[in-house]
Amino acid sequence: MIANFSEDVLVGYRWNNAQDVPSAFPFGFGLSYTQFEFTDLHTSCSGASASVAFRVSNIGSRAGTAVPQLYIGFRSLRPVLRQLRAFKKVTLAPGETADVIFVLSDEDWSFWDTPQARWVSALTLGEEVSVSVGSSSTELPLTASLPCVLPRRKLGKSGELAMSTSVNEVQMECEQGR
């Protein structure tokens, strides 16, 4: 018996998002007796890592638990538009607000390059990496681009890819948002 999987990476919420087909119960969907609001998205970079910070507030009249989700997207991820990289459970009383911080690394914006048979960072290719935060794969009220810029890779003397600048220069570029 042979199983053929024709959907490739477009499984579940990824297929719905890529095909722009609404789902009855999107990934992360949950019923609650209260309402949550996501605000104040801030992104920053330091070296080869990034921080995504925001606030989640319980704007309803009952206590409840929010599960903020962080999705990232970049050109080389296609046909996938974005993928889940982090989530966190936050329990809040009515009117309460909490700060949430997700820390991302190079693994979060890397993809498997089949011809090269290795993981490749979207940032080293100069691609824009977007982050989206919300309560489900379809409810993402906060979106921003990561200000990180890593040096493009160039061919070294041996013909292999080599970093074009030092780690210190990368960190300076990330901190300056270049």
Secondary structure, DSSP 8 states (H G I E B T S, - for coil): -----TTTT--THHHHHHHT---SS-TT----SS-EEEEEEEEEEETTEEEEEEEEEE-SSS-EEE--EEEEE-GGGTT---EEEEE--EEE-TT-EEEEEEEEEGGGGEEEETTTTEEEETTTTT---EEEEESSSS---EEEE-------EEE-TTSSEEESS-HHHHHHHHHHT-
